[in-house]
Amino acid sequence: MKNKSLVSISDYSRDEILKVLELAALFEARPNRPLLRDKVVASLFFEPSTRTRLSFETAINRLGARVIGFTDSSSSSTTKGETLKDTIKMVSNYADLIVMRHPLEGSARYASEQARVPVINAGDGANQHPTQTLLDLYSIKKTQGTLDNLNIYMVGDLKYGRTVHSLLMALSHFNPTFYFVAPKELAMPREYKIFLKERGIPFYEQFEMGKLDQADILYMTRVQKERFSDPMEYERVKNAYVLRNAMLAGTRDKLRVLHPLPRVNEIHVDVDSNPKAYYFEQAENGVYTRMGIIAAIMGLEAELTNN
């Protein structure tokens, strides 16, 4: 994993995923470890972000590295017409690692091919969000005690939701059963269903949330207005599913509600006080997991386990 870019969750094997989760647990037990005090990390966010950017920058600071970069592409030379290729090649001269979010699908893979240093994909359009996936896996493992043989409900925007795409691929290592709940306009894309069929992983599609008594994980997603070219299509589906506290009655004791955040109105605030609501703790887990990812890429595993 040392010096290896993380562009898609498929870049990591099952064992590499589990190794990152082990490192995340070590960082949660002791977060402040300045193992990268002599390193510089570039944080390049070409589109808005709160949790991903801040958790990455918190992770970098807790590891002792310095952060350079931008939080808005309008403050970079892209406004002057600089290409992504030139931006990445230039930043590679300044940093030991690049964390990048970009609205175009495939941009992270392209950046990794141009960079002289490892690149971490912090989200590329509706394509992939592998670091969110790893923190989701860490959250699932913490709450369920395992990643194996779980019933995973994915609800909402399954067409444009890059978090569910990456999570589906990662969980394929652990014998899950999926329940996809979405309107036809936002159904799970065909290529991901083919991916599951080829691996013999069962999944079910439905248009109503229905009973949740078999769910181990209920993964809610926001209908992303920014992914729609047709505002009328967005208006038709934006309130398709809203989780209320009463809907969690009769569910399994270990059920946990996850959400990559931000939420709009797909989880009512009356769910927040339910002990099965885990989305804020999930966001906190992002710091420890991203510390684990950075540590693995920067080759800190031996130093970390010896300290």
Salt bridges, closest charged atoms under 4 A:
ASP11 OD1 - ARG109 NH2 3.27
GLU16 OE1 - LYS4 NZ 3.31
GLU22 OE1 - LYS19 NZ 3.01
GLU28 OE2 - LYS142 NZ 2.93
GLU47 OE2 - ARG162 NH1 3.27
GLU47 OE2 - ARG227 NH2 3.71
GLU57 OE1 - ARG53 NH1 3.64
ASP148 OD1 - ARG14 NH2 3.53
GLU198 OE1 - ARG199 NH1 3.72
GLU205 OE2 - LYS193 NZ 3.23
ASP216 OD1 - ARG252 NH1 2.88
GLU226 OE2 - ARG222 NH2 2.97
GLU235 OE1 - LYS238 NZ 3.01
GLU266 OE2 - HIS259 NE2 2.54
ASP270 OD2 - ARG244 NE 3.12
ASP270 OD1 - HIS268 ND1 3.35
ASP272 OD2 - ARG263 NH2 2.69
GLU301 OE2 - LYS19 NZ 3.26
